[in-house]
């Protein structure tokens, strides 16, 4: 987030900056929250509707594209929180139920992430 913006505004801005994509967030868009106390950060993931197919890499991205679940290069995903969120999304997609989940992320001395579910909305 930038100074003076809400998490909602930050999600829209980051999506545009990273992927050149325009999105719409709904009232129930918050999807997952990750606490990373080792680095004093909190990550929020939102579900969003892609407004159109006019997207392109931003200044911090080399490539952007859409994937089906089967096409996702799971072993190439750099961040465990992204992989966890995507895996949970595809499970939730089957039931069309998208509770908000909160996780704690801790790291071993070898920098291996341990992600623990600590809360799930009804």
C-alpha positions as CSV (number, residue, x, y, z in Angstrom):
1,X,0.0,0.0,0.0
2,X,1.0,3.5,-0.6
3,X,0.5,6.3,2.0
4,X,-3.1,7.5,2.0
5,X,-4.6,4.5,0.2
6,X,-6.9,1.8,1.4
7,X,-6.1,-1.9,1.0
8,X,-8.9,-2.0,-1.6
9,X,-7.3,0.8,-3.6
10,X,-3.8,-0.8,-3.2
11,X,-5.1,-4.1,-4.7
12,X,-6.5,-2.3,-7.7
13,X,-3.4,-0.2,-8.2
14,X,-1.0,-3.1,-7.7
15,X,-2.9,-5.2,-10.3
16,X,-2.7,-2.4,-12.8
17,X,1.0,-1.8,-12.1
18,X,2.1,-5.4,-12.2
19,X,-0.2,-6.7,-15.0
20,X,-1.6,-3.6,-16.7
21,X,-5.0,-5.1,-15.9
22,X,-8.2,-3.4,-14.9
23,X,-10.3,-5.2,-12.3
24,X,-13.4,-4.8,-10.3
25,X,-13.6,-5.8,-6.6
26,X,-17.0,-6.8,-5.0
27,X,-18.0,-6.5,-1.4
28,X,-16.9,-10.1,-0.7
29,X,-13.5,-9.8,-2.6
30,X,-11.2,-10.2,0.4
31,X,-10.0,-13.8,0.1
32,X,-6.9,-14.5,2.1
33,X,-4.6,-12.9,4.7
34,X,-1.1,-13.9,5.4
35,X,0.8,-12.8,8.5
36,X,4.6,-12.8,7.9
37,X,6.0,-11.7,11.3
38,X,9.6,-12.6,10.4
39,X,9.6,-9.6,7.9
40,X,6.9,-7.5,9.6
41,X,4.5,-7.8,6.7
42,X,0.9,-8.7,6.0
43,X,-0.3,-9.9,2.6
44,X,-3.9,-9.5,1.4
45,X,-5.3,-11.4,-1.6
46,X,-8.5,-10.4,-3.2
47,X,-10.7,-12.2,-5.7
48,X,-11.5,-9.8,-8.6
49,X,-13.2,-9.7,-11.9
50,X,-11.0,-8.9,-14.9
51,X,-12.7,-6.1,-16.7
52,X,-11.3,-6.9,-20.1
53,X,-8.5,-8.8,-21.8
54,X,-6.4,-5.6,-22.4
55,X,-3.4,-6.4,-20.0
56,X,0.4,-6.3,-20.4
57,X,3.5,-6.6,-18.2
58,X,4.2,-3.6,-16.0
59,X,7.5,-2.2,-15.0
60,X,8.1,-5.0,-12.5
61,X,6.8,-7.9,-14.6
62,X,8.5,-9.8,-17.4
63,X,5.4,-11.6,-18.7
64,X,1.7,-11.8,-17.9
65,X,-0.9,-14.2,-19.2
66,X,-4.0,-16.2,-18.2
67,X,-3.7,-19.9,-17.3
68,X,-6.1,-22.7,-16.8
69,X,-5.5,-24.7,-13.6
70,X,-3.8,-27.4,-15.6
71,X,-1.4,-24.9,-17.3
72,X,-0.2,-23.3,-14.1
73,X,3.6,-23.9,-13.8
74,X,3.3,-24.8,-10.1
75,X,7.0,-25.4,-9.5
76,X,7.8,-22.0,-10.9
77,X,5.7,-20.0,-8.5
78,X,8.2,-17.9,-6.5
79,X,6.1,-17.2,-3.4
80,X,4.5,-19.9,-1.2
81,X,1.6,-17.6,-0.3
82,X,0.7,-17.2,-4.0
83,X,0.8,-21.0,-4.5
84,X,-1.3,-21.6,-1.4
85,X,-3.9,-19.0,-2.4
86,X,-4.2,-20.4,-6.0
87,X,-4.5,-24.0,-4.7
88,X,-7.2,-23.0,-2.2
89,X,-9.0,-21.0,-4.9
90,X,-9.4,-24.0,-7.2
91,X,-10.7,-26.1,-4.3
92,X,-13.2,-23.4,-3.4
93,X,-14.2,-23.0,-7.0
94,X,-15.8,-26.5,-6.9
95,X,-18.2,-25.5,-4.1
96,X,-18.5,-21.8,-5.1
97,X,-17.9,-20.9,-1.5
98,X,-15.0,-18.5,-0.8
99,X,-14.4,-18.0,2.9
100,X,-11.8,-15.5,4.1
101,X,-8.8,-17.4,5.5
102,X,-5.9,-16.1,7.6
103,X,-2.6,-17.8,7.7
104,X,0.6,-17.4,9.7
105,X,3.8,-17.9,7.7
106,X,7.0,-18.8,9.5
107,X,10.4,-19.8,8.0
108,X,12.9,-22.4,9.0
109,X,16.6,-21.6,9.1
110,X,16.8,-23.0,5.5
111,X,14.2,-20.4,4.4
112,X,11.5,-23.1,3.9
113,X,8.0,-21.6,4.5
114,X,5.6,-23.2,6.9
115,X,2.1,-21.9,6.3
116,X,-0.5,-22.5,9.1
117,X,-4.2,-21.8,8.7
118,X,-5.3,-19.9,11.8
119,X,-8.8,-18.6,10.9
120,X,-11.6,-19.2,8.4
121,X,-14.8,-17.3,8.1
122,X,-18.1,-19.2,8.1
